[in-house]
Amino acid sequence: MVTIRWADLASVADLDTVVTLTNEYAKDPNANGTELPDQILCAIPSLLSEHPAALAVIAYEGDEPVGLATCVLSLSTFSAKPILNIHDIVVLKEKRGEGIGASLMREVESEAARRGCSKVSLEVADGNPARHLYEREGFVPSGTFMTKAIE
């Protein structure tokens, strides 16, 4: 049975779980395709614990973490309400297809509703198979997302 709970971003144990699952996600060909560098892995705990708008929800099978959604609160000036953005969503490769991703997304949606958000957003590449999950959960493409790296 899978249980879902919000991470305590002040907890070393929860932050370690977030780092481990984030690194598993980074290895996926639909993400980085390789592990994150040690300097990034070491920076994630303080980044999350010190960021006032960061949230994370973890899926467990028994005591084992099997999924994660890392989110950031943003805002919409057009609706004058917050937006909850799913920045990363992770399900361990061997656990995919079991409904864990959908459970994480529903939990994020419930939290967004509780916070009075106008929407939940996420970014996904066209060829990413997770796109099918997002569409099944009611997400629709919305415009063109562009980024510029700041170095």
C-alpha positions as CSV (number, residue, x, y, z in Angstrom):
1,M,0.0,0.0,0.0
2,V,1.3,3.5,-0.9
3,T,1.0,6.4,1.5
4,I,1.5,10.0,0.6
5,R,2.8,12.6,3.1
6,W,4.1,16.2,2.9
7,A,7.8,16.4,3.6
8,D,9.1,18.4,6.5
9,L,11.7,20.5,4.8
10,A,13.3,21.2,8.2
11,S,13.9,17.4,8.7
12,V,17.3,16.0,7.7
13,A,15.7,12.6,7.0
14,D,13.0,14.1,4.7
15,L,15.6,16.2,2.9
16,D,17.8,13.2,2.4
17,T,14.8,11.4,0.9
18,V,14.1,14.3,-1.4
19,V,17.8,14.4,-2.5
20,T,17.9,10.7,-3.2
21,L,14.7,10.6,-5.2
22,T,15.7,13.8,-7.1
23,N,18.9,12.1,-8.1
24,E,17.1,9.0,-9.3
25,Y,14.9,11.3,-11.4
26,A,18.0,13.0,-12.8
27,K,19.3,9.7,-14.1
28,D,16.2,9.1,-16.2
29,P,16.8,9.8,-20.0
30,N,13.7,12.1,-19.9
31,A,15.5,14.3,-17.3
32,N,19.3,14.8,-17.3
33,G,20.2,11.2,-18.2
34,T,22.9,11.2,-15.5
35,E,23.3,11.7,-11.8
36,L,23.5,15.2,-10.4
37,P,27.0,16.5,-9.4
38,D,27.8,16.2,-5.7
39,Q,27.8,20.0,-5.4
40,I,24.2,20.1,-6.5
41,L,23.2,17.2,-4.3
42,C,24.8,18.9,-1.3
43,A,23.0,22.2,-2.2
44,I,19.5,20.9,-2.5
45,P,18.7,20.5,1.3
46,S,19.5,24.1,2.1
47,L,17.9,25.4,-1.1
48,L,14.6,23.7,-0.1
49,S,14.7,24.3,3.6
50,E,15.4,28.0,3.1
51,H,13.1,28.7,0.2
52,P,9.8,30.1,1.5
53,A,7.7,28.8,-1.4
54,A,9.2,25.3,-1.7
55,L,7.1,22.2,-0.9
56,A,7.6,18.5,-1.4
57,V,5.3,15.5,-1.1
58,I,6.7,11.9,-0.8
59,A,5.1,8.6,-1.6
60,Y,6.0,5.6,0.5
61,E,5.5,1.9,0.0
62,G,5.8,0.7,3.6
63,D,8.8,2.6,4.9
64,E,10.4,2.9,1.4
65,P,10.2,6.1,-0.5
66,V,9.0,5.4,-4.1
67,G,7.9,8.8,-5.4
68,L,8.2,12.5,-5.0
69,A,6.7,15.8,-6.2
70,T,8.8,18.9,-5.6
71,C,6.7,22.0,-5.9
72,V,7.1,25.8,-5.8
73,L,4.3,28.3,-5.1
74,S,4.2,31.1,-7.7
75,L,1.4,33.5,-8.6
76,S,-0.9,34.7,-11.3
77,T,-1.5,38.4,-11.6
78,F,-4.3,37.6,-14.1
79,S,-6.3,35.7,-11.5
80,A,-4.8,37.4,-8.4
81,K,-4.2,34.0,-6.9
82,P,-1.3,31.7,-6.3
83,I,-0.2,28.9,-8.7
84,L,1.3,25.7,-7.4
85,N,4.0,24.5,-9.9
86,I,5.2,20.9,-9.9
87,H,8.9,21.4,-10.6
88,D,9.9,17.7,-10.3
89,I,7.8,14.6,-10.2
90,V,9.5,11.3,-9.6
91,V,8.4,7.7,-9.5
92,L,11.1,5.0,-9.1
93,K,11.4,3.2,-12.4
94,E,10.4,-0.2,-11.0
95,K,7.3,1.4,-9.5
96,R,5.9,3.2,-12.6
97,G,2.5,2.2,-13.8
98,E,1.2,1.5,-10.2
99,G,-0.7,4.8,-9.8
100,I,1.9,6.5,-7.6
101,G,2.4,9.5,-10.0
102,A,-1.3,10.0,-10.1
103,S,-1.6,9.8,-6.3
104,L,1.2,12.4,-6.0
105,M,-0.5,14.7,-8.5
106,R,-3.9,14.4,-6.8
107,E,-2.3,15.3,-3.5
108,V,-0.6,18.4,-5.0
109,E,-4.0,19.4,-6.5
110,S,-5.7,19.1,-3.1
111,E,-3.0,21.3,-1.6
112,A,-3.4,23.8,-4.4
113,A,-7.1,23.9,-3.7
114,R,-6.5,24.3,0.0
115,R,-4.2,27.2,-0.7
116,G,-6.7,28.9,-3.0
117,C,-4.5,28.5,-6.1
118,S,-5.9,29.2,-9.5
119,K,-4.1,26.3,-11.1
120,V,-1.4,23.7,-10.9
121,S,1.3,23.9,-13.5
122,L,4.2,21.8,-14.8
123,E,6.6,21.7,-17.6
124,V,7.1,18.5,-19.7
125,A,8.9,17.8,-23.0
126,D,6.9,16.6,-25.9
127,G,8.5,13.1,-26.0
128,N,8.3,12.4,-22.3
129,P,6.0,9.4,-21.7
130,A,4.9,11.0,-18.4
131,R,2.9,13.4,-20.5
132,H,0.2,10.7,-20.9
133,L,-0.2,10.6,-17.1
134,Y,-0.5,14.4,-16.9
135,E,-3.1,14.4,-19.6
136,R,-5.1,11.6,-17.9
137,E,-5.0,13.8,-14.7
138,G,-6.5,16.7,-16.7
139,F,-3.5,18.8,-17.6
140,V,-3.6,20.5,-21.0
141,P,-0.9,22.2,-23.0
142,S,-1.0,25.9,-22.4
143,G,1.2,28.2,-24.5
144,T,4.9,28.0,-25.1
145,F,7.2,27.9,-22.2
146,M,10.6,29.5,-22.8
147,T,13.7,29.7,-20.5
148,K,17.0,31.5,-20.5
149,A,19.8,30.2,-18.3
150,I,21.4,32.8,-15.9
151,E,25.0,32.0,-15.3
